[in-house]
Amino acid sequence: MCSSKKGISAHQLHRVLECTYKTAWFLAHRIREAMRSDDFMPMGGDGKTVEADETYIGRRVTFRSTRAY
């Protein structure tokens, strides 16, 4: 959402995440609401630690060789 100049549409989220449009619309609204914060406090509060892990949504694509060695 933040990396593109004009944001991202729910329909584009639907295509990228390979989920239903209804789910993508809900996620887009939740993300926009989270980004709308008026207070400029650090995430988690003063002196708190926030951890974020990588998340993969969808299936993992693997390529397998069909040749026998």
C-alpha positions in Angstrom: 0.0 0.0 0.0 2.7 2.5 0.9 5.2 1.6 -1.8 3.0 2.6 -4.8 2.2 6.2 -5.5 -1.5 5.9 -5.5 -1.9 2.9 -3.2 -3.4 -0.4 -4.3 -7.0 -1.4 -5.1 -8.9 -4.2 -3.5 -9.2 -5.8 -6.9 -5.4 -5.8 -7.3 -5.0 -7.3 -3.8 -7.5 -10.0 -4.9 -5.4 -10.9 -7.9 -2.0 -10.8 -6.1 -3.1 -12.7 -2.9 -5.2 -15.1 -4.8 -8.1 -14.7 -2.3 -11.7 -13.7 -2.8 -12.6 -10.1 -3.6 -14.6 -9.9 -0.4 -11.5 -10.8 1.6 -9.2 -8.4 -0.3 -11.7 -5.6 0.2 -11.9 -6.3 4.0 -8.1 -6.5 4.2 -7.7 -3.2 2.3 -10.0 -1.4 4.6 -8.3 -2.8 7.7 -4.8 -1.8 6.4 -6.0 1.7 5.5 -7.6 2.1 9.0 -4.3 1.0 10.6 -2.3 3.5 8.6 -4.7 6.4 9.5 -3.2 6.8 13.0 -3.3 10.4 14.3 -0.9 9.9 17.2 2.8 9.7 16.5 3.7 7.4 19.3 6.1 4.5 18.6 4.4 1.2 17.7 3.8 -0.7 20.9 4.2 2.3 23.1 7.2 4.0 24.7 10.1 1.6 25.4 8.2 -1.4 24.0 9.5 -3.9 21.4 7.5 -4.8 18.3 8.4 -7.9 16.3 7.4 -8.7 12.7 7.9 -11.9 10.8 7.6 -12.6 7.1 4.3 -13.9 6.0 3.6 -15.9 2.9 0.0 -16.1 1.6 -0.9 -18.6 -1.0 0.8 -21.7 -2.2 4.5 -22.2 -2.6 5.7 -22.8 -6.1 8.4 -25.5 -6.5 10.1 -26.6 -9.6 11.1 -30.3 -9.7 13.3 -31.8 -12.3 11.8 -34.7 -14.3 15.2 -36.1 -15.3 16.6 -39.1 -13.5 20.3 -38.8 -12.6 
